[in-house]
Amino acid sequence: MSAKGSARPRLLFVSPRYLFPLDEGGKIRTANTLRGMKGGRFEIHLAAPLPPGRRDEAELAGICDRFVSWPAPQVSRARRLAALLDPLPIGVAADRSAAGRAVVERAFAERPDVLVADFPHSAVLLPQALTVPCVMFTHNVEAEIFERHAAHAKGFWQPVWRDQARKMRRFERDTLRRFTRVIAVSARDAAALREQFGLARVDAIDTGVDLDFLAYTPPPAAPVDGGIVAFTGTMSARANVDGVQFLMDEIWPRVLRARPKAEAAIIGRDPPESLQRAARERGYAWRFTGFVDDVRPHVRAAHLSVIPLRVGSGTRIKAFESMALGRPVVSTTVGVEGLAVAPGQHLLAADDAEGFAAAVLRLLDEPALGTRLASAARALLQERFSWSQVAAQFEAVCAAAMETPAEEG
């Protein structure tokens, strides 16, 4: 029984991000997992920063029983640049908040039965002594992201990314070792965390998708000299910018040689002006949507989806969303890393520009192949990857953490 006498144990969930709108993969995963757990084994208390003007009462009521907050910190460019000299990785340093730590400490003083931290970044908001069973929800192997950026960076940015990778690897190792259990979003990530950080208790959960919201429609046939390719993702994320730059610089010229009227839709908030300007100057028929309330009509207007990512970790929800909507996918290995999908059966995959362009053209040329891949992918999602199944997995790990002896945590 929880400290307040509730019939259900109390779970304190601490997030360094406000979860709405659901415009990033991590927020989508967290919110849908909590939604699936709401009303189940735990009474859920959510602590997160609240941006100015936001108070999504109905949405919050759907994912937690109680919400406590602090003002979301305003992180300026100057503050981020100054954080390069901080001993913590830049993103972690930016999440520090005295107000946030005070709110979390008050909630922690009420003695929850289990604490869940969302992303390693949230550790800067937690008490130093974690005296209740605690679970870390990792959405990525964070250090890998920085290391992959360093591998593709040039000039001044390469040593910057290497330094950030070194800081993140140390912070991630020290942080994860404080927790009773660690949740990874794929078996691949779980194995990497065990091996790289010496963690004994890492549990893998699946990546889910809202199959009711993302209704399947068959992919349309493309016109003979064109076709629309869609990419979805928050365009303030460096990994997405790098992927779209790869698409623009190396893949797209090869596509245009065969299909000169091909178009691309880049769907996601905050696209850099430099990318938009480069597309205009090259005469590309590219459309940058910026933020959209609903990605579905934009993806359904396309003939296929692409995930040309070279940087990242964890799993990309965008892959499952396109598959659920019935659009065949072309992806790099990184783009579908950790997902239980098979190239040639559920999607086409290539890591080099020539192979990626060839796969895009093949799907535009062979509508029957696109339909077969899309249909097989949707069937796989229906069989295994609903959010209710993922929430049950997550809830089971939290329950197991409560039963782990203190000396073994």
N, C-alpha and C positions, 0 to 999 in steps of 0.2 A: 504494500500500500504506500502511496506517495506521502510526502511529509505533510501535505495539507489534508490528508484523510480521504483523498479521492479513491474511488474504487479501482482506478487505473494508475499504474506508475507514470510519473511525470518525466517527459523528455524535453530537455532544454536544447534547442537547435540554434546555434550561433552562426550567422552568415555575415561576411564582410560586404555583401552586396544586397541592395533592395531587389526583390525578385520580379518586380513588374515595371514595365511591360516585359513579356517573355520574348526578348529579342536577342538573346545569346544562348549558346548551347548549355552552359553551366546553369543558367537561370531556368531554362526549360526543364533540364533534368531534375534539379532540386525541387522546383515547384510541383512538378507532376508526381515525384516520389512522395512528397508530403501530402499531396491531395489523395493519393492512393492509401496513405496511412491514416488519414483523418477519420476519426470515429472507430479506429481499430484498437489495438492493444494499449496504446499510449495516449495520455493527455499531452498534446504538443504545445509547447511554449516557444515561440519564434522571437529571436532578438536579431535586429538588423538595422542598418542606417536608413533613415527616411529622407529622401530628397525633398527640396522645397516644393510645396504645392501638391505633393502626392499623399493620398490616403485612400487606397483602393479597398474599401471596407468589404465589399462582397467577395473580391478575390482573396483577401486575407482570411476571411471567415471560411473559405473553402479549403485552406491548407493548414490552419492552426486553430487552437482553442484560445490562445492568448497571444497578443503581439505587443512587444515592447521595443522602443526605438531610441535613437539619438540622431541629431542632425548629421546628414551625410557630409563628410569632409569635402571641401572644394579644393581640388588638386590642380594647381596652376602649372603651366609649362615650366615656370621658374622653379617651383617646388620639386618637380620631377627631375630637372637638371641638377638641382642641389643634392637630390637623393642618390645621384651617381656616386657620391663620396661617402654615403652611409654604409656601415658594415652590413646592413640588411639589403637584400635585393630591392630594386627600385619599386616594384609593385607592392611588396610587403611593407616597405617603409611608408608608402602613400596611404596604406590602410590603417596606420596608427591613429588612434583617436582617444584622447583622455576622457571625453564624454562617453564614447562607446565602451571603454573599459569600465567606467563607473557603473553604467547600466548593466553590463554583463556581470560584474561582481555582485550587484544587488540581487540579480536573478539567481546567481550561483549560491548566494548566501541562504536562499530558500531551500537548499538541498534537493535538487532534482535527483531522480533515481538514475538517470543516465544523461550524459551530455554528448551532443554531436556537434563537431566543428566542421563547417563547410569550407573546403579548400584549406591548405596549410596556412594561407595568409591570415586566416581568422585567429591564429594562435597569438597574434599581437594584441588581441582583445580579451584574452582569457587570464584568469588568475594564475600566478606562478605555480601554486600547488593545486593539482587536479585530484581532489580527494573523493571523487565519485567515479564510478565506471565511465569511461569516455571513449568515444569513437571518432576517428578522423575520416571524413568523406573526401577522398581525393578524386578529382575529375581527370587528372593527368599525372604523369611523372614530370613534375614541374621543371626539374633541371634539364630534362631532355629538350624542352622547348628552346631554352636558351642555347644549348649546345648545337641544336640544329640551325638556329639563327646564325650562330658563329660560323658554322660550316659554309653558309651561303653568303655571308657578309663580305664586304670588300672595304679596303682602305681604313679610314678612321674607325668605322663601326665594328670591325672584326675584334680588336682588343677589348672594346667596350662590351660586346656580347660575351666574350670569354670571361671577363671579370664578373659579369652578372651571373654567368653559369656557375662559376666557382662559388659565389656567395649563395646562390640558390641551392646548390648541392649540399653545402654545409647546413644551411637553415632547414632544408627539407629533412635531412637525416636526423638532426637534433630534435626537430619538432615531432616527427612521426614516432620516434622512440618513446615519447611521453604518453602515448595513448594505449588504452587497453586493447583495442582492435582498430584495424585500418580497413576501410572499404575502397576497393579499386573498381573501375568501371569496365574492366575486361580481364580475362585470365592472363593475357599478355602483360598488362600493367601490374597485376598482382605478382607475377613471377619476377618482373624487373624490380619491384620494391623489395621483395624478399632478398633477392640477390645483391642489389646495390646498397641497401641500408641495413641488412641483417635483421629484418623484422620477422618475428615468429608467427604473428596472427594477422594475416592479410586475407580478407574475403573478397571474392570477385562477384559483382552483380552484373546483370545485363543492362544494355541500353534499351530504353523503351520508346514507344511511338504511340501517338493518339490515333488509333485506326478509325474511330468514329468521326473525328474532326477532319482527318485527311482521307477523304473518300477517294477510291480508285476510279480513274477514268482512263481508257486506253490511249496510248500515245498516238497523235495524228501523224499522217504521212507528210514529209517535208516536200516543198516545191523542188523542182529539178535543179535549180541553180542557187538555192538558198537554204533556209532553215534557221530556227531560233535555238540558241544554246543558252541555258540559264545557270547562273551561279548564285547561291544564297549564302549570306554570312554577314556578320557585323563588320563593316569596312573600316572601323577604327582599330580593329585587331591586326597586329603586324603580320600574323601568319596568313590571314586572308588577303592583305595587300600584296604580300610576296607571291601568293598563288595567282592572283589576278594579273600581276605584272608578268609572271611566267607565261600565262595564257596570252597576254597581249604581245609580248616581245618575241616569243619563240614558237608558240603553237598556232596563233591566229593567222600569221602569214601563210602557213602551210594549208590551213583550211580554205583560205580565200583563193588560192590557186585553183582549187577544184570547184569551189562554190562561191563565186564573187559577190553574191547577194546575201551571204550568211550574216546573221545578226546575233548579238549577244545581249542578254539582260543581266545586269549585275544588281542583285536584289539585297539591299541591306543598308542600314543607316550609316551616315557619316563617310561617304566615299571621298577620298582625298581629291582635292581639286587638281592636283598634279596628274592623277590617273585620268580624270575626265578630260583634261586638256590634251593629254597625249593621244587619247582615242579620237578626239576631234581633229587634231593636227594630222593624223594618219588617215583620216577619212573613213574610219571604221563606223559601221552601223551598230554602235553600242549605246545602250540605254542604262543609265545609273538611276535607280528608283529613289535612293535615299530610304528613310524609314517608311515602312508600310504597315498598316494595321493587320493585314492578312496576306501572307505569302501565296496562298493557294491560287488565286487567279493568275498571278504572275508566272508561277511554275507551270500551271496547266496551259498557258499560252505558248510554252516552249515545246520543242520536239524531243529534247533530252536535257539532262543536267550534267554539269561537269564539276569535278572537285580536283583542281590542279594543285593541291597543296604539297609543299616540300617541307614545311615546318609544322610542328604540332605534337601533341601527345594525347593520351586518353582516347576517346572515340568521338566521331563527328556525327551529331544528331542529324545534320543536314542530309547525310546519305540516306538514312532511314526515312526522312520526310519525303524526299523525292521519290523513293521507291514506293512508299505508301500511296502517293498521289498518282502513280502509274507512269512515271517518266524514267526511261532507261538512263543509266548512269555510266559515265566514264570517269575513272578516278585514278590517282596515283596510289601507290601502296600506303603512303602516310594518310591519304584521305579516307581510307576504310580500315586503317589499322585497328585491331582489337575487335572488329565486328565479325560475326560468324557468317560471312558471305563468301561466295566462291566466284572468282573471275571466270567468265565464260558461261556461268550458270545464272548468276544474279546480276552481273554487271560486266563491263569491259574494263581492263586495267592496263596502264602503261605509265612508266616513270620518266621516259625521255620525250622530248617535244615531238619528234617524228612519229613515235609509236602512239602518242596521245592524239595527235592530229589524225592519224590513220584510223584510230578507233572512233573518233567523232564522225569522220566521213563515212565510215562503215555503217554506223547507225542511221545516218541521214540517207544513205543509199539503200539500206535494207530494212524497211519498216517491219517486216515480219520478224526479224531478229530482235528489234527493239520491243515488240509486243511480247515475244517469248521471254526475254529477260525481265521485263516489267512484271509480267504475270507471275513468274517464278519468285521474284523478290517479294511481291505482295503476299503470296502464299506463305513464304517463310516468316514474314512479320506476323501474320495472323496466327501462326502456329506457336510462336515462341516469345514475341517481344511486345506484349501489351504493358502499359504502365502499371496495371494492377498486379501483374506477375513480378515486375521489378520492385514495387513497393513491398510486396510480401517478402522478397529476398532481403531487402533493407531492414525491415522490421525484425526479421529473424536474427540478423547480426546484432542489432541493438539489444534484443532479449538475451542473446548469448553473452554480450558484454556484461550485463548485470549479474550473470552467474559465474563470471570468471573470478577466481580467488584473488584477493587484493595483492598478495605477494607475487602473483603471476601476471598482473596487469602491466 
